[in-house]
Amino acid sequence: MIRPSFYEVWLSIPRTPPMRNLLTFIFALTLTCVTQAQSVIHVDPQRGVDHASVPGTQNEPVRTIGYALSMQQTGQSVRIRLERGQYREETWPLAIGLEEVTIEAVDAGSVVVNGRRNSSALTNFSVQANSKGLTLRGFTLRSAPTTIEMSGSATTTQYTRIKMEEMVLLVADCAIAADVSGLTQLEIDIRLSNLHALQTALELTAREDAHLKVNIQRSYLYGGSDNGIQMLAEGVNASIETNFENCVFRDFDRHAIQFEGQGGQCNLYVVHSNFLDCGASAIRVTAPPNSWSTYSVIRRNLFWGNAADFHDWVGMTHLVTWESNLVQDSGLAAIGGNLHGDPMFVDDSWVMRNDSPARNAVTPAYPFDDFHGNARGQNGALHDLGAIQHDTLTAGLESQVFLSHGLTLTASGPPQMAFQLRVGDQIQSQPFPIIPGGAAHTSAINVAMDGSGAWRGHYQLPSKPNLAGKVFFVQALGRDAQHVFHASPIIQSKVSIPPSR
């Protein structure tokens, strides 16, 4: 279950019958107007032609995203649909105007966009401060130094939304850089995405009366030489509120999250996430007294391999609720029911052994799904700490699934337990061939846990373009020493075309 937006929650609130009927009519009328005002343009890098005579339909597509964007009419939102293939001919940056723009793959995982074609471009998408927003969905982007840049000041209250869903970003510097002021209201919504930033994944600043809302769910952010997410609310009225659920932050040289408030109201909500191997600390929060609301909560997370769990915790105890986490810093273990210990990962994966102190650690509470979308704690069972919910037998898949690239699979379960690891196309129930160590293709692997209840294997997907966009799933099946049958939760990912150089 993905957490609904504020507007989805608002629409679900029960109302009296007359008011409900009126709101339904207004919503339907608004939806009709939006539908009438939106154009759909198809892009195909093989069949398309950029010419005024080409309508941009599925049968007669244009060739580039930039040309499709130029076809957008004043006062009209546009949905740009990308047919499968490699997009290498774009001229960056692309300017996003006042109306809403959606750029999405027709088949998620089957599209790669080279965002570094012209090396002088500093950004891929430049969003105006008064824009209604930009949505990117379902493709891989090898980004310019900055993927999305937004700066400026709104003189009237303006709501802008930047959304990423099922995206794979290989970013030179920063995925989203926003520096807004005035009355700008900016929401950043990232779900089911994989962001590899060489420096900072998100660098966000709100000034004057600007307000930022950052929502990240079921996403993986890793690999930068700076902070993972860097946020600054500058000024007594500037504010930032955040919601991070079921995320994994890993391998940032400084802090996974650095959040600085300078007087405005700011909220930090982090739940069921993993913070791994960060050089300075997992989370750093700085703010003057009385600037943070009581909704700043860090709960049910897992911290391991970081230089520190929480930077300057002593000075922040009155601002943040810190409870029911698995921590590495023994000084935090006595606070709020935190646990101290080794999560017992299978090598350096996200899968934990059955004897991990983070397993079955807390009573059920929201969110009721995990990083992979699997339900937490079936039939009232306890929840695990961190981003991944485990079972007696658990399979793991941490890396993005690319054609012809290496693939690391892991599993945990009872020691010495024999099991079969199955991979395939979940939607069509077709086996997926993988290559174990250069041997013949197979879609089922018969293996066994080691003495600690762990297993790890390295494989490779074949280079078959027809597999791009399909749902790759992994599941472990086996019987324990008492001959009780166990099936692990299904782990799935979209197969993607590897990015071009």
C-alpha positions in Angstrom: 0.0 0.0 0.0 1.4 3.4 -1.0 0.6 6.2 1.4 -2.0 8.5 -0.3 -1.4 12.2 -0.8 -3.1 14.9 1.1 -5.5 15.4 -1.7 -6.4 11.7 -1.9 -7.1 11.7 1.8 -9.2 14.9 1.5 -11.3 13.2 -1.2 -11.9 10.2 1.0 -13.3 12.1 4.0 -17.0 11.3 4.6 -19.3 14.2 4.2 -23.0 14.9 4.5 -25.1 13.7 1.5 -25.8 17.2 0.1 -22.2 18.2 0.5 -20.9 14.9 -0.9 -23.1 15.2 -4.0 -21.9 18.8 -4.5 -18.3 17.8 -4.1 -18.7 14.9 -6.4 -20.2 17.1 -9.1 -17.4 19.7 -8.7 -14.8 17.0 -8.8 -16.3 15.3 -11.9 -16.6 18.7 -13.6 -13.0 19.5 -12.8 -11.8 16.0 -14.0 -13.7 16.5 -17.3 -12.1 19.9 -17.8 -8.6 18.5 -17.1 -9.2 15.6 -19.4 -10.3 17.9 -22.2 -7.3 20.2 -21.6 -4.7 17.4 -21.8 -3.0 16.3 -24.9 -1.2 12.9 -25.4 1.9 12.8 -27.6 3.8 9.6 -28.5 7.5 9.5 -29.0 9.5 6.8 -30.7 13.3 7.1 -31.3 13.2 4.6 -34.2 9.9 5.3 -36.1 9.3 8.9 -35.1 9.7 12.1 -37.2 10.0 15.6 -35.8 7.9 17.6 -38.2 4.9 19.9 -38.0 2.9 17.5 -40.2 3.3 14.6 -37.7 0.4 14.5 -35.2 2.3 12.6 -32.5 -0.1 9.7 -32.3 0.9 6.1 -31.5 0.8 5.3 -35.2 2.6 8.5 -36.2 4.9 9.5 -33.4 7.5 12.2 -33.2 11.1 11.4 -32.6 12.3 13.4 -29.6 11.0 14.4 -26.2 12.0 18.0 -26.8 9.9 18.2 -30.0 6.9 16.7 -28.2 7.3 19.3 -25.5 7.3 22.0 -28.1 3.9 20.8 -29.3 2.3 21.7 -25.9 -0.4 24.4 -26.3 -0.8 27.3 -23.9 -3.1 26.4 -21.0 -2.9 22.7 -21.8 -1.2 19.9 -19.8 0.6 17.3 -21.8 1.3 13.6 -21.4 4.4 12.4 -23.4 4.5 8.7 -23.8 7.8 7.1 -24.7 7.9 3.9 -26.8 10.6 1.4 -26.0 14.2 2.0 -27.0 17.2 4.2 -26.4 16.7 8.0 -26.6 20.1 9.6 -27.6 19.1 12.6 -29.6 17.7 15.0 -27.0 19.0 18.5 -26.7 19.2 19.6 -23.1 17.9 21.3 -21.0 14.2 21.0 -21.5 12.1 23.9 -20.1 8.9 23.0 -18.2 6.4 25.9 -18.5 3.4 26.8 -16.5 1.2 23.8 -17.3 1.7 20.2 -16.0 4.0 17.8 -18.0 4.1 14.0 -17.6 6.8 12.0 -19.3 6.3 8.3 -19.0 7.3 5.0 -20.6 4.6 3.1 -22.3 6.2 -0.1 -20.8 8.1 0.7 -17.6 11.7 -0.5 -17.8 11.9 -0.6 -21.6 13.1 3.0 -22.1 16.6 4.5 -21.5 17.1 8.3 -22.0 20.7 9.6 -22.3 20.6 12.9 -20.5 24.3 13.6 -21.1 24.4 14.0 -24.9 25.5 17.6 -24.9 28.1 17.9 -22.1 27.6 21.6 -21.7 24.0 21.2 -20.3 23.9 21.5 -16.5 20.4 20.1 -16.1 17.9 18.0 -17.9 14.6 19.6 -16.8 14.3 23.2 -15.7 11.0 23.9 -13.9 9.5 27.4 -13.5 8.6 28.6 -10.0 4.9 29.0 -11.1 4.7 25.7 -13.0 2.0 23.2 -12.1 4.6 20.4 -12.2 6.5 17.6 -13.8 6.0 13.8 -13.5 8.7 11.3 -14.7 7.5 7.7 -14.7 8.9 4.3 -15.7 12.2 4.8 -17.4 16.0 4.9 -16.8 17.7 8.3 -17.1 21.5 8.7 -17.3 21.3 12.3 -16.1 23.1 15.5 -16.7 24.8 17.0 -13.5 21.3 17.9 -12.3 18.2 16.0 -13.3 15.6 18.5 -12.3 16.2 22.1 -11.3 13.7 24.5 -9.9 14.4 28.0 -8.6 12.7 31.3 -8.2 9.9 33.1 -6.3 6.1 32.9 -6.6 4.3 36.2 -5.9 1.0 34.4 -5.4 0.4 31.1 -3.7 1.2 28.5 -6.3 1.2 24.7 -5.9 3.9 22.8 -7.9 4.4 19.1 -7.8 7.5 17.2 -9.0 6.9 13.4 -9.0 9.1 10.4 -9.9 7.6 6.9 -10.0 9.4 3.7 -11.1 12.4 5.7 -12.2 16.1 4.6 -12.3 18.4 7.7 -12.2 22.1 7.6 -12.7 22.9 11.1 -11.6 26.2 13.0 -12.0 25.6 15.4 -9.1 22.1 15.9 -7.9 18.7 14.4 -8.9 16.5 17.3 -7.7 17.8 20.8 -6.8 15.2 23.3 -5.6 15.8 26.7 -4.2 12.4 28.5 -3.9 11.2 31.6 -2.1 8.2 33.9 -2.0 4.8 32.0 -1.7 6.0 28.9 -3.6 4.4 25.7 -2.5 6.4 22.7 -3.8 5.7 19.0 -3.3 8.3 16.4 -4.2 6.9 12.9 -4.4 9.3 9.9 -5.1 8.1 6.3 -5.2 9.4 3.0 -6.3 12.5 4.6 -7.6 16.3 3.9 -7.6 18.5 7.0 -7.3 22.3 6.7 -7.7 23.7 10.2 -7.1 27.5 10.8 -7.3 27.1 13.7 -4.9 23.6 14.6 -3.4 20.3 13.0 -4.3 18.2 15.9 -3.3 19.3 19.5 -2.4 16.3 21.5 -1.3 16.0 25.1 0.1 12.9 27.0 1.2 13.3 30.8 1.8 10.9 33.6 3.0 7.3 32.1 3.0 8.0 29.1 0.8 6.9 25.7 1.8 8.3 22.3 0.7 6.7 18.9 1.2 8.9 15.9 0.5 7.4 12.4 0.3 9.7 9.4 -0.5 8.4 5.8 -0.3 9.8 2.4 -1.2 12.9 3.9 -2.9 16.7 3.3 -2.8 19.1 6.3 -2.6 22.8 5.6 -2.6 26.3 6.3 -3.5 27.0 10.0 -3.1 30.1 11.9 -2.1 28.0 14.4 -0.1 24.7 14.2 1.8 21.9 11.9 0.6 19.1 14.5 1.2 20.1 18.1 2.1 17.3 20.4 3.3 17.4 24.0 4.5 14.4 26.1 5.7 15.9 29.6 5.8 13.8 32.3 7.5 11.1 32.3 10.3 8.3 31.6 7.9 10.0 29.1 5.6 8.9 25.5 6.3 9.7 21.9 5.2 7.8 18.8 6.1 9.0 15.3 5.2 7.7 11.7 5.0 10.2 8.9 4.4 8.7 5.3 4.5 10.3 2.0 3.5 13.4 3.6 2.0 17.1 2.5 1.9 19.8 5.1 2.3 23.3 3.8 1.6 27.0 4.8 1.1 26.8 8.6 1.3 30.1 10.1 2.4 28.5 12.5 4.8 24.9 12.2 6.2 22.0 10.3 4.7 19.7 13.1 5.8 20.8 16.6 6.7 18.0 18.9 7.8 18.5 22.4 9.0 15.7 24.7 10.2 16.3 28.3 10.9 13.0 29.3 12.6 10.2 28.0 10.4 8.0 25.0 11.3 9.6 21.8 10.0 8.5 18.2 10.4 10.7 15.1 10.0 9.0 11.7 9.8 11.1 8.7 9.1 9.7 5.2 9.5 10.8 1.6 8.6 13.9 2.6 6.6 17.5 1.4 6.5 20.5 3.7 7.0 23.7 1.9 6.0 27.4 2.8 5.6 27.2 6.6 5.7 30.5 8.4 6.5 29.4 11.1 8.9 26.1 10.0 10.3 22.7 8.6 9.3 20.7 11.7 10.3 21.7 15.2 11.2 19.1 17.7 12.4 19.9 21.3 13.5 17.3 23.9 14.5 16.9 26.8 17.0 14.7 26.2 20.0 10.9 26.1 19.4 11.2 25.9 15.6 10.3 22.2 15.2 6.9 20.8 15.6 6.1 17.8 17.8 5.5 15.6 14.7 9.2 15.0 14.1 9.5 11.2 14.6 12.2 8.7 13.8 10.7 5.3 14.4 11.2 1.6 13.6 14.3 2.1 11.4 17.6 0.2 11.1 21.0 1.8 11.5 24.2 0.0 10.7 27.7 0.8 9.5 27.4 4.5 9.8 30.0 6.7 11.6 27.1 7.8 13.9 23.4 7.1 14.0 22.2 10.6 14.9 24.5 13.6 14.8 24.4 15.8 17.9 21.5 13.8 19.5 22.2 15.4 22.9 21.2 18.9 21.6 18.1 17.6 19.9 16.3 15.5 22.4 13.5 18.1 22.9 12.8 18.3 19.1 12.7 14.7 17.9 10.9 11.5 19.0 13.4 8.7 18.5 12.0 5.2 19.4 11.9 1.5 18.5 14.9 1.6 16.2 17.8 -0.8 15.9 20.8 1.3 16.6 24.6 0.9 16.6 25.2 3.6 19.1 24.8 2.0 22.6 24.1 5.5 24.0 20.8 5.6 22.1 19.7 2.2 23.2 18.1 3.4 26.4 15.9 5.9 24.7 12.4 5.2 23.5 12.7 1.4 23.5 15.5 1.4 20.9 17.4 -1.9 20.4 21.2 -2.1 20.2 22.8 -4.8 18.1 24.0 -6.3 14.8 21.2 -6.7 12.3 22.8 -9.9 11.0 22.7 -9.1 7.3 23.5 -11.8 4.8 26.9 -10.5 3.7 26.2 -6.8 2.7 22.7 -7.4 1.4 19.4 -6.1 3.0 18.3 -9.6 4.0 18.7 -10.4 7.7 19.3 -13.8 9.2 16.5 -15.4 11.3 18.4 -14.6 14.5 18.6 -10.9 13.9 17.3 -8.7 16.8 15.4 -6.6 14.2 13.2 -9.5 13.3 9.7 -9.7 14.9 10.6 -6.7 17.0 7.6 -4.4 17.2 3.8 -4.6 17.3 1.9 -3.9 14.1 1.5 -0.3 13.1 1.5 1.8 9.9 2.9 1.3 7.3 1.6 -2.2 6.8 3.7 -3.0 3.7 7.5 -3.1 3.2 10.0 -1.9 0.6 9.0 -4.6 -1.9 5.2 -4.0 -1.3 4.8 -7.2 0.7 2.5 -7.2 3.7 4.1 -6.8 7.1 3.2 -9.3 9.8 0.5 -11.5 8.4 -2.4 -12.4 10.8 -1.3 -10.0 13.5 2.4 -11.2 13.6 5.0 -8.8 14.8 6.7 -6.4 12.4 10.5 -6.3 11.6 12.5 -3.1 12.0 13.8 -1.5 8.8 12.6 -1.5 5.2 12.3 -5.3 4.7 9.7 -7.6 6.3 11.0 -11.2 6.6 9.5 -14.6 7.0 10.8 -18.0 8.0 12.2 -18.3 4.5 13.1 -15.0 2.8 14.6 -14.2 -0.6 16.4 -11.0 -1.4 17.0 -8.8 -4.5 18.9 -5.6 -3.8 20.3 -4.5 -7.2 18.4 -3.0 -10.2 17.7 -5.7 -12.8 19.4 -4.8 -16.0 19.6 -7.0 -19.2 23.0 -8.7 -19.6 24.2 -7.3 -16.2 25.1 -9.1 -13.0 22.4 -10.0 -10.5 23.0 -10.8 -6.8 20.4 -12.9 -5.0 20.3 -13.7 -1.3 18.2 -15.7 1.1 17.8 -16.4 4.8 16.1 -19.3 6.6 16.8 -22.2 9.0 20.5 -23.3 8.9 21.3 -26.0 6.4 17.8 -25.9 4.9 17.6 -27.0 1.3 15.4 -24.9 -0.9 14.6 -24.0 -4.5 15.0 -20.4 -5.7 12.6 -19.7 -8.5 12.7 -16.7 -10.9 10.2 -15.8 -13.6 7.7 -13.4 -15.1 5.1 -13.1 -12.4 2.4 -11.6 -14.7 2.6 -14.3 -17.4 3.9 -17.1 -15.1 6.7 -17.7 -17.5 10.2 -18.8 -16.3 12.9 -16.3 -16.5 16.3 -17.6 -17.7 19.3 -16.5 -15.7 22.9 -17.5 -16.1 24.6 -18.8 -12.9 28.3 -18.2 -13.1 28.4 -18.6 -16.9 26.6 -22.0 -16.9 23.5 -22.9 -18.9 20.3 -20.8 -18.6 18.0 -21.8 -15.8 14.9 -20.5 -14.0 15.1 -22.7 -10.9 18.1 -23.1 -8.6 18.4 -25.9 -6.0 20.6 -24.7 -3.2 20.9 -24.8 0.6 21.5 -22.4 3.5 24.8 -22.4 5.2 25.3 -23.1 8.9 24.2 -19.6 9.9 21.0 -19.7 7.8 22.3 -17.6 4.9 22.8 -18.0 1.2 24.1 -15.8 -1.6 24.5 -16.3 -5.3 25.7 -14.3 -8.3 23.9 -14.5 -11.7 23.3 -12.6 -14.9 20.3 -11.9 -17.1 20.8 -12.7 -20.8 20.8 -9.9 -23.3 17.3 -10.4 -24.7 15.5 -7.1 -25.6 12.1 -8.8 -25.3 12.6 -9.2 -21.6 12.8 -5.4 -21.0 9.7 -4.1 -19.2 8.7 -7.5 -17.8 8.2 -8.2 -14.1 11.1 -10.2 -12.7 10.2 -12.1 -9.6 12.2 -14.2 -7.1 10.7 -16.6 -4.6 12.3 -19.3 -2.4 10.4 -22.6 -1.7 11.5 -25.3 0.8 10.8 -27.6 3.8 12.4 -27.3 7.2 13.7 -30.1 9.4 10.1 -30.8 10.5 9.0 -31.1 6.9 6.9 -27.9 7.2 6.6 -26.2 3.8 7.7 -22.5 3.5 7.4 -20.1 0.7 9.1 -16.7 0.9 7.3 -13.4 0.1 7.7 -12.7 -3.6 10.3 -10.1 -4.5 9.8 -8.4 -7.9 11.4 -5.7 -10.1 11.0 -4.4 -13.6 13.7 -5.6 -16.0 15.4 -2.5 -17.5 17.6 -1.8 -20.5 21.1 -0.9 -19.3 21.9 2.8 -19.7 24.0 3.8 -22.7 27.3 5.5 -22.2 
